[in-house]
Amino acid sequence: MIEIQKYTLDNGLRLVVHQDKTTPLAAINLIYNVGAKDESEDKTGFAHLFEHLMFGGSVNIPSYDMPLQHAGGDNNAWTSNDFTNYYLTLPASNLETGLWLESDRMLSLDFSQKSLDVQKKVVIEEFKQRYLNQPYGDIPLLIRPLAYTTHPYKWPTIGADIKHIEDATLDEVKSFFYSHYAPNNAVLCVTGNVEPADVFEKVKKWFGSIAARELKKRALPLEPKQTQMRELTVVKDVPTDVLQLVFHMCARTDPEYYTTDLLSDILSSGTSARIYQSLVKEQKLFTDLHAYITGDVEKGLFTFAGNISDNVSIYDAEKAIWKEIERIKSTLVSEYELQKVKNKIESSMMFAEINFLNKAMNLAQFELLSQAEDLNLEVEKYNMVTAQDIQKYAQSIFTEQNCSKLYYLSKNKNQVEC
């Protein structure tokens, strides 16, 4: 049981504090309720751009990293389609330095054309290096618009087109910041060797004077139900064929999420899982094969992704996946198999709770989704899932009409067909 104290400032900032006296350190996690889904279709990649811009200097502090390093701290950030998350760790005695830094960049960044140009260059280079110039790097750029026709999940966090970042103006960037990065659109979580009441006073000191802002109204279009299989084939200069099958699934906040997560683990969690044992180890159809879920806040994707063995046809490999799908749809998983994946999830969650930074991240996300206290109920929700639930949900999502299929073919392997 993770014990917490919660406060809400007058400007709408929600604060979650967890005391952990086993460490001399403290973690500060600040999560903003903005992600790639909040971008315009013709101006994508802005949320990820801000992951970088937030380290380029704020209105009163030209360098974020230097004072944090002097205080013995470390930091990083990540962006998803749903959230933008910033976190740091430092000695608990220097907590106020971290709060000072985070509050100043919430107040305002040091918006300048020079800073924007520097960070745009960094993001553009990342786009090229990770998504355009790396084998298989463009798969997210291909599979998302195949699976989604309407919802903004149809582009990855890096953006849909590199030109959107290249053409981003200072005015557009400022507008995006002031309509999303605000105390009333964020959750701040502090964990570690801290006193909750003291943290509250320090947070009021540094964040209390930041005014709430008028947020851009979120009105996301609903993705229509998929009614027929979608297919895409590309031929690239890559070492081997890759197959991806994606199925629409429930949202992170739906009760079925826990069933879906366990379903993916039964199929693909570790070398003893079904598809690895059958399709990789025994039949040797794939050199690598995984089944995983996106876990998006709204309706996400259940993905099968595998590298095809050199002497195997991608069509035969696909048939073998469908055979495993039919198996889990038609036959109940054993209690032993189900309990094994439940135990694995429980142990991984308990291990994660040992780390004060992990607790800060998880508590912040749960507070943003609903309430931080729900984190204590996760194991119980997984344990309530039955074998019948697994079978029923597999039957509902693993259908051909709910599937989008990507054949990513090796140019050398398929030169005869090409």
C-alpha positions as CSV (number, residue, x, y, z in Angstrom):
1,M,0.0,0.0,0.0
2,I,1.5,3.3,-1.1
3,E,0.4,6.1,1.4
4,I,0.0,9.5,-0.1
5,Q,-1.1,13.0,0.7
6,K,-2.9,15.1,-1.9
7,Y,-3.4,18.9,-2.2
8,T,-4.8,21.2,-4.9
9,L,-3.5,24.7,-5.3
10,D,-5.9,27.6,-6.0
11,N,-4.6,27.7,-9.6
12,G,-5.6,24.1,-10.2
13,L,-2.3,22.4,-9.9
14,R,-2.7,19.0,-8.2
15,L,0.0,17.8,-5.9
16,V,0.6,14.2,-4.7
17,V,3.2,13.5,-2.0
18,H,4.5,10.1,-0.9
19,Q,7.1,9.9,1.9
20,D,9.8,7.3,1.5
21,K,12.4,7.5,4.3
22,T,14.5,4.6,2.8
23,T,16.3,7.0,0.5
24,P,18.1,10.2,1.0
25,L,16.8,11.4,-2.4
26,A,13.6,13.0,-3.7
27,A,11.9,12.7,-7.0
28,I,9.8,15.4,-8.7
29,N,7.5,14.3,-11.5
30,L,5.5,16.9,-13.4
31,I,3.0,15.5,-16.0
32,Y,1.0,17.7,-18.3
33,N,-2.2,16.5,-19.8
34,V,-1.1,17.1,-23.4
35,G,0.3,14.8,-26.0
36,A,0.4,14.2,-29.7
37,K,-3.4,13.7,-29.8
38,D,-3.8,17.4,-29.0
39,E,-2.0,18.6,-32.1
40,S,-3.6,19.7,-35.4
41,E,-3.3,17.3,-38.3
42,D,-1.3,19.8,-40.3
43,K,0.9,20.8,-37.4
44,T,2.1,17.5,-35.7
45,G,5.1,16.8,-33.5
46,F,4.6,19.9,-31.3
47,A,4.2,18.0,-28.0
48,H,7.5,16.2,-28.7
49,L,9.1,19.4,-29.7
50,F,8.2,20.9,-26.3
51,E,9.9,17.9,-24.6
52,H,13.0,19.5,-26.0
53,L,12.1,23.2,-25.7
54,M,11.4,22.9,-22.0
55,F,15.1,22.3,-21.5
56,G,16.2,25.3,-23.6
57,G,15.8,27.8,-20.8
58,S,12.9,29.5,-19.1
59,V,11.9,33.1,-18.5
60,N,14.2,33.6,-15.5
61,I,16.6,30.7,-15.8
62,P,18.8,30.6,-19.0
63,S,20.1,27.1,-18.2
64,Y,18.0,24.3,-16.7
65,D,20.7,21.7,-16.4
66,M,23.4,23.7,-14.7
67,P,21.7,24.6,-11.4
68,L,20.2,21.1,-11.2
69,Q,23.6,19.5,-11.7
70,H,25.1,21.8,-9.0
71,A,22.4,20.5,-6.7
72,G,23.4,16.9,-7.4
73,G,20.3,16.2,-9.6
74,D,19.5,14.4,-12.8
75,N,16.5,14.7,-15.1
76,N,14.8,13.5,-18.2
77,A,11.4,13.5,-20.0
78,W,9.2,11.6,-22.3
79,T,6.2,12.3,-24.6
80,S,3.4,10.0,-25.6
81,N,0.2,10.5,-27.7
82,D,-1.5,11.3,-24.4
83,F,0.9,13.0,-22.0
84,T,4.1,14.9,-21.7
85,N,6.2,14.0,-18.6
86,Y,9.1,15.6,-16.9
87,Y,11.0,14.1,-14.0
88,L,14.1,14.7,-11.9
89,T,15.8,13.3,-8.9
90,L,18.1,15.1,-6.4
91,P,19.1,15.0,-2.8
92,A,16.0,15.6,-0.7
93,S,17.7,18.5,1.1
94,N,17.9,20.3,-2.3
95,L,14.2,19.7,-3.2
96,E,13.5,23.4,-3.5
97,T,16.0,23.8,-6.3
98,G,14.0,21.3,-8.4
99,L,10.7,23.0,-7.6
100,W,12.2,26.4,-8.5
101,L,13.3,25.0,-11.9
102,E,10.0,23.3,-12.7
103,S,7.9,26.3,-11.7
104,D,9.9,28.7,-13.8
105,R,9.4,26.8,-17.0
106,M,5.8,26.3,-16.2
107,L,5.5,30.1,-15.8
108,S,7.1,30.7,-19.3
109,L,9.8,29.5,-21.5
110,D,12.5,31.8,-22.9
111,F,10.8,32.0,-26.2
112,S,13.2,33.2,-28.9
113,Q,13.8,32.3,-32.5
114,K,17.3,31.2,-31.7
115,S,16.1,28.7,-29.1
116,L,13.4,27.4,-31.4
117,D,15.8,27.0,-34.3
118,V,18.2,25.0,-32.1
119,Q,15.5,22.6,-30.8
120,K,13.9,22.2,-34.2
121,K,17.2,21.1,-35.6
122,V,17.6,18.6,-32.7
123,V,14.1,17.2,-33.3
124,I,14.5,17.1,-37.1
125,E,17.7,15.2,-36.7
126,E,16.0,12.7,-34.4
127,F,13.2,12.3,-36.9
128,K,15.7,11.5,-39.6
129,Q,17.9,9.2,-37.5
130,R,15.2,7.2,-35.8
131,Y,12.4,7.1,-38.3
132,L,13.8,7.7,-41.8
133,N,17.4,6.5,-41.9
134,Q,17.0,3.4,-39.6
135,P,15.9,0.0,-40.9
136,Y,12.2,-0.4,-40.0
137,G,12.2,3.0,-38.4
138,D,9.2,4.2,-40.5
139,I,6.9,1.4,-39.3
140,P,5.1,3.8,-36.9
141,L,4.6,6.3,-39.7
142,L,3.0,3.5,-41.8
143,I,1.0,1.4,-39.3
144,R,-0.7,4.2,-37.4
145,P,-2.4,5.9,-40.4
146,L,-3.4,2.4,-41.6
147,A,-5.1,1.5,-38.3
148,Y,-6.6,4.9,-37.6
149,T,-8.5,6.9,-40.2
150,T,-9.9,9.7,-38.0
151,H,-8.5,9.8,-34.5
152,P,-5.2,11.7,-33.9
153,Y,-3.6,8.5,-32.8
154,K,-3.0,8.1,-36.5
155,W,0.4,9.9,-36.2
156,P,3.3,9.0,-33.8
157,T,4.6,11.4,-31.2
158,I,7.5,12.5,-33.5
159,G,4.9,13.8,-35.9
160,A,3.3,12.7,-39.2
161,D,5.7,14.7,-41.4
162,I,9.1,16.2,-40.8
163,K,7.9,19.4,-42.6
164,H,5.5,20.2,-39.8
165,I,8.5,20.8,-37.5
166,E,10.5,22.5,-40.1
167,D,7.7,25.0,-40.7
168,A,6.8,25.6,-37.1
169,T,6.8,29.3,-36.2
170,L,7.5,31.0,-33.0
171,D,3.9,32.3,-32.7
172,E,2.5,28.8,-33.2
173,V,4.8,27.4,-30.6
174,K,3.9,30.1,-28.1
175,S,0.2,29.5,-28.7
176,F,0.6,25.7,-28.1
177,F,2.5,26.3,-24.8
178,Y,0.1,28.8,-23.3
179,S,-3.0,26.7,-24.1
180,H,-1.6,23.4,-22.7
181,Y,1.3,23.9,-20.3
182,A,-0.5,25.3,-17.3
183,P,-1.0,24.5,-13.6
184,N,-4.6,23.6,-14.2
185,N,-3.5,21.0,-16.8
186,A,-0.8,19.3,-14.7
187,V,-0.1,17.0,-11.8
188,L,3.0,17.3,-9.7
189,C,4.1,14.3,-7.7
190,V,6.9,14.4,-5.1
191,T,8.3,11.3,-3.5
192,G,11.3,10.4,-1.4
193,N,12.6,11.5,2.0
194,V,10.3,14.5,2.4
195,E,7.6,15.7,4.7
196,P,4.3,16.1,3.0
197,A,3.3,19.3,4.8
198,D,6.7,20.9,4.0
199,V,6.4,19.9,0.4
200,F,3.0,21.5,0.2
201,E,4.3,24.8,1.5
202,K,7.3,24.8,-0.8
203,V,5.0,24.0,-3.8
204,K,2.7,26.8,-2.9
205,K,5.7,29.1,-2.7
206,W,7.0,28.3,-6.1
207,F,3.9,27.4,-8.1
208,G,1.1,29.2,-6.3
209,S,1.6,32.6,-8.1
210,I,1.4,31.0,-11.6
211,A,-2.1,31.9,-12.9
212,A,-4.4,29.2,-14.3
213,R,-4.7,29.5,-18.1
214,E,-7.5,29.1,-20.6
215,L,-6.9,25.6,-22.0
216,K,-7.6,24.6,-25.5
217,K,-10.8,22.6,-25.5
218,R,-10.2,19.0,-26.3
219,A,-12.7,17.7,-28.8
220,L,-11.2,14.5,-30.3
221,P,-13.0,12.8,-33.1
222,L,-14.1,9.2,-32.4
223,E,-12.5,6.5,-34.6
224,P,-15.2,4.7,-36.6
225,K,-15.4,1.0,-36.0
226,Q,-13.3,-0.9,-38.5
227,T,-15.3,-3.2,-40.7
228,Q,-12.8,-4.7,-43.0
229,M,-9.2,-5.8,-43.0
230,R,-6.7,-3.1,-44.2
231,E,-3.4,-4.1,-45.8
232,L,-0.2,-2.4,-46.8
233,T,2.9,-3.8,-48.4
234,V,6.2,-2.0,-48.7
235,V,9.5,-3.2,-50.1
236,K,12.6,-1.7,-48.5
237,D,16.4,-2.3,-48.3
238,V,16.2,-4.1,-45.0
239,P,17.7,-7.4,-43.8
240,T,14.6,-9.5,-43.5
241,D,10.8,-9.4,-43.8
242,V,8.7,-8.0,-40.9
243,L,5.0,-8.7,-40.3
244,Q,2.7,-6.6,-38.1
245,L,-0.9,-7.3,-37.3
246,V,-2.7,-4.7,-35.3
247,F,-6.2,-4.9,-33.8
248,H,-8.3,-2.1,-32.2
249,M,-8.7,-2.7,-28.4
250,C,-10.1,-0.9,-25.4
251,A,-8.9,2.2,-23.7
252,R,-6.6,2.3,-20.7
253,T,-9.5,3.5,-18.5
254,D,-11.8,0.6,-19.5
255,P,-12.3,-2.4,-17.2
256,E,-11.3,-4.7,-20.1
257,Y,-7.8,-3.2,-20.1
258,Y,-6.6,-5.7,-17.5
259,T,-7.9,-8.6,-19.5
260,T,-6.2,-7.3,-22.6
261,D,-2.9,-6.8,-20.8
262,L,-3.0,-10.4,-19.4
263,L,-4.0,-11.7,-22.9
264,S,-0.8,-10.1,-24.4
265,D,1.3,-11.6,-21.6
266,I,-0.1,-15.1,-22.1
267,L,0.8,-14.9,-25.8
268,S,4.1,-13.2,-25.5
269,S,5.6,-12.5,-22.0
270,G,9.0,-14.2,-22.0
271,T,10.4,-17.2,-23.7
272,S,7.9,-19.6,-22.1
273,A,4.9,-17.8,-23.6
274,R,2.8,-19.3,-26.3
275,I,3.9,-17.6,-29.5
276,Y,7.6,-17.7,-28.7
277,Q,7.5,-21.4,-27.8
278,S,5.4,-22.4,-30.9
279,L,6.4,-20.0,-33.6
280,V,10.0,-19.1,-32.7
281,K,11.4,-22.0,-30.8
282,E,9.5,-25.0,-32.2
283,Q,8.5,-24.1,-35.8
284,K,11.2,-21.5,-36.3
285,L,9.0,-19.3,-38.5
286,F,10.1,-16.2,-36.8
287,T,13.5,-15.1,-35.4
288,D,11.7,-12.7,-33.1
289,L,8.0,-12.3,-32.3
290,H,6.0,-10.2,-29.8
291,A,2.5,-9.4,-28.9
292,Y,1.9,-6.1,-27.0
293,I,-0.6,-3.4,-26.3
294,T,-0.2,0.4,-26.6
295,G,-2.1,1.1,-23.3
296,D,-3.3,4.5,-24.7
297,V,-5.8,6.5,-22.7
298,E,-8.3,6.2,-25.5
299,K,-8.9,3.1,-27.6
300,G,-5.5,1.7,-28.5
301,L,-3.9,-1.1,-30.5
302,F,-3.0,-4.8,-29.8
303,T,0.0,-5.6,-32.0
304,F,1.7,-8.7,-33.2
305,A,5.1,-7.9,-34.6
306,G,7.7,-10.4,-35.8
307,N,10.8,-10.8,-37.9
308,I,10.4,-13.6,-40.4
309,S,13.0,-16.3,-40.7
310,D,15.1,-16.2,-43.9
311,N,13.7,-19.4,-45.4
312,V,10.1,-18.7,-44.5
313,S,7.3,-17.0,-46.5
314,I,5.7,-14.1,-44.8
315,Y,2.3,-15.6,-45.8
316,D,3.0,-18.9,-44.0
317,A,4.2,-17.0,-40.9
318,E,1.0,-14.9,-40.9
319,K,-1.1,-18.1,-41.1
320,A,0.7,-19.5,-38.1
321,I,-0.1,-16.4,-36.0
322,W,-3.8,-16.7,-37.0
323,K,-3.7,-20.3,-35.9
324,E,-2.5,-19.2,-32.4
325,I,-5.2,-16.6,-32.4
326,E,-7.8,-19.2,-33.1
327,R,-6.4,-21.4,-30.4
328,I,-6.8,-18.8,-27.7
329,K,-10.3,-17.9,-29.0
330,S,-11.5,-21.5,-28.9
331,T,-9.9,-23.0,-25.9
332,L,-9.8,-21.6,-22.3
333,V,-6.3,-20.9,-20.9
334,S,-5.4,-23.1,-18.0
335,E,-5.6,-21.7,-14.5
336,Y,-1.8,-22.4,-14.2
337,E,-1.0,-20.3,-17.3
338,L,-3.2,-17.5,-16.2
339,Q,-1.9,-17.4,-12.6
340,K,1.7,-17.5,-13.9
341,V,1.2,-14.2,-15.8
342,K,-0.8,-12.7,-12.9
343,N,2.1,-13.5,-10.6
344,K,4.6,-12.0,-13.0
345,I,2.6,-8.7,-13.2
346,E,2.3,-8.6,-9.4
347,S,6.0,-9.1,-8.8
348,S,7.0,-6.5,-11.4
349,M,4.6,-4.0,-9.8
350,M,5.9,-4.7,-6.4
351,F,9.5,-4.3,-7.6
352,A,8.6,-1.0,-9.3
353,E,7.2,0.3,-6.1
354,I,10.6,-0.1,-4.5
355,N,12.0,2.8,-6.6
356,F,10.9,6.2,-5.4
357,L,11.1,7.6,-9.0
358,N,8.8,4.9,-10.4
359,K,6.3,5.7,-7.7
360,A,6.4,9.4,-8.6
361,M,5.7,8.7,-12.2
362,N,3.0,6.1,-11.6
363,L,1.2,8.2,-9.0
364,A,1.2,11.3,-11.2
365,Q,-0.2,9.3,-14.2
366,F,-2.9,7.7,-12.1
367,E,-3.9,11.1,-10.6
368,L,-4.2,12.5,-14.1
369,L,-6.3,9.6,-15.3
370,S,-8.5,9.5,-12.2
371,Q,-7.0,9.4,-8.8
372,A,-3.6,8.4,-7.5
373,E,-5.1,6.0,-4.9
374,D,-6.1,3.7,-7.8
375,L,-2.5,2.6,-8.1
376,N,-3.0,0.5,-4.9
377,L,-5.9,-1.4,-6.6
378,E,-4.0,-2.5,-9.7
379,V,-3.0,-6.0,-8.5
380,E,-6.6,-6.7,-7.3
381,K,-8.0,-5.7,-10.8
382,Y,-5.6,-8.1,-12.5
383,N,-6.4,-10.9,-10.1
384,M,-10.2,-10.6,-10.8
385,V,-9.7,-11.5,-14.5
386,T,-10.9,-15.0,-15.3
387,A,-10.0,-17.5,-18.1
388,Q,-13.5,-16.9,-19.5
389,D,-12.8,-13.1,-19.7
390,I,-9.6,-13.8,-21.6
391,Q,-11.4,-16.0,-24.2
392,K,-14.3,-13.7,-24.6
393,Y,-12.2,-10.6,-25.2
394,A,-9.9,-12.5,-27.6
395,Q,-13.0,-13.5,-29.5
396,S,-14.2,-9.9,-29.7
397,I,-11.0,-8.2,-30.9
398,F,-9.2,-10.9,-32.9
399,T,-11.3,-10.7,-36.1
400,E,-10.1,-10.1,-39.6
401,Q,-12.4,-7.1,-40.0
402,N,-10.7,-5.5,-36.9
403,C,-7.2,-6.1,-38.3
404,S,-4.7,-3.9,-40.1
405,K,-1.8,-5.7,-41.7
406,L,1.7,-4.5,-42.7
407,Y,4.0,-6.5,-44.9
408,Y,7.4,-4.9,-44.6
409,L,9.4,-6.9,-47.1
410,S,13.1,-7.2,-47.7
411,K,14.2,-6.0,-51.1
412,N,16.9,-8.6,-51.4
413,K,14.7,-11.5,-50.2
414,N,11.8,-10.6,-52.4
415,Q,13.6,-9.4,-55.6
416,V,12.1,-12.2,-57.7
417,E,8.5,-11.2,-56.7
418,C,9.3,-7.5,-57.2
